[in-house]
Amino acid sequence: MLEYADIRGLIPHAHPMLLVDRVVEWQPYDRIVTVKSVTGSEPCYKGLAPGAPHRAFAYPPSLLMESWGQGAAILWMRRVRDKEGERTGAAPILAAARNMRFHREVFPGDTLRHVVRIDQYSGSSVIMSGESYVGDDQVAEIGYAIAVLRPSEELTWGAA
């Protein structure tokens, strides 16, 4: 479907904060399934001492949510670019999320599969919901998330 290079062309994230490896399913404008492989070389594990316990390698829920949100951004930006052309001059920003539940921890060696559905479009905002899985096990659910488009020139990218 979409590989890493294609993804980099749709959202402004770059290594090490690009947290989507591949798009494996895409229903235009409605649903996307993305994957992210969690590895022991993730920046969030930098500084863990040798002999750190297994639990120390739990993938942070904030990064799991960020990875899910990047899948949502890919789905939405595909729609925006299909309608408005390659240069939209806008970037997606997650504004709020509610009814998030994390069911179990994720560790290096796990492959996250994020399912994102767009429930409603409204001008320059969108309402989404979805889940994240490792294998058949649901590890997280997002009941409601809203994102907005903002002009890129209003945003500062990179270090200040």
Residue pairs with C-beta under 8 A, 6 or more apart in sequence:
1 22
1 23
1 24
1 25
1 26
2 10
2 22
2 23
2 26
2 74
3 22
4 18
4 21
4 22
6 23
7 18
7 20
7 22
7 23
7 74
8 14
8 18
10 73
10 74
10 77
10 78
10 81
11 18
11 70
11 73
11 74
11 77
11 91
11 92
12 91
12 152
12 157
13 19
13 70
16 42
16 43
17 66
18 70
19 36
19 63
19 66
19 67
19 70
20 34
20 35
20 36
20 67
20 70
20 71
20 74
20 114
21 34
21 35
21 36
21 37
22 34
22 35
23 32
23 33
23 34
23 71
23 74
24 33
24 34
24 35
24 113
25 31
25 32
25 33
26 32
26 33
26 75
26 78
28 78
28 79
28 82
29 75
29 78
29 79
29 82
29 118
30 117
30 118
31 75
31 115
31 116
31 117
31 118
32 71
32 72
32 74
32 75
32 115
32 116
33 71
33 113
33 114
33 115
33 116
34 67
34 70
34 71
34 74
34 113
34 114
34 116
35 111
35 112
35 113
35 114
36 67
36 111
36 112
36 114
37 110
37 111
37 112
38 59
38 106
38 107
38 108
38 109
38 110
38 111
38 112
39 108
39 109
40 57
40 108
40 109
42 59
42 63
42 108
44 59
44 60
44 63
45 57
45 108
48 56
48 57
54 107
55 105
57 107
57 108
58 105
58 106
58 107
59 105
59 106
59 107
59 108
59 110
61 102
61 140
64 102
64 106
64 112
64 132
64 139
64 140
65 97
65 100
65 140
65 142
67 112
67 114
67 132
68 114
68 116
68 130
68 132
68 140
68 142
69 94
69 97
69 145
69 147
71 114
71 116
71 130
72 92
72 94
72 116
72 118
72 126
72 128
72 130
72 145
72 147
73 92
73 94
73 147
75 116
75 118
76 92
76 118
76 126
76 147
77 88
77 92
79 118
79 121
80 88
80 90
80 149
81 88
88 149
89 151
89 152
89 153
90 124
90 149
90 150
90 151
90 152
91 149
91 150
91 151
91 152
91 155
92 147
92 148
92 149
93 147
93 148
93 149
93 150
93 155
94 145
94 146
94 147
95 125
95 146
95 147
95 148
96 145
96 146
97 142
97 144
97 145
97 146
98 143
98 144
98 145
99 141
99 142
99 143
99 144
100 140
100 141
100 142
100 143
101 140
101 141
101 143
102 139
102 140
103 137
103 138
103 139
103 140
103 141
104 134
104 137
104 139
105 139
106 112
106 134
106 139
110 134
111 134
112 132
112 133
112 134
112 139
113 132
113 133
113 134
114 130
114 131
114 132
114 133
115 130
115 131
115 132
115 133
116 128
116 129
116 130
117 128
117 129
117 130
118 126
118 127
118 128
119 127
119 128
119 129
120 126
120 127
124 148
124 149
125 146
125 147
125 148
125 149
126 146
126 147
127 144
127 145
127 146
128 142
128 144
128 145
128 146
128 147
129 142
129 143
129 144
129 145
130 141
130 142
131 138
131 140
131 141
131 142
132 138
132 139
132 140
132 141
133 139
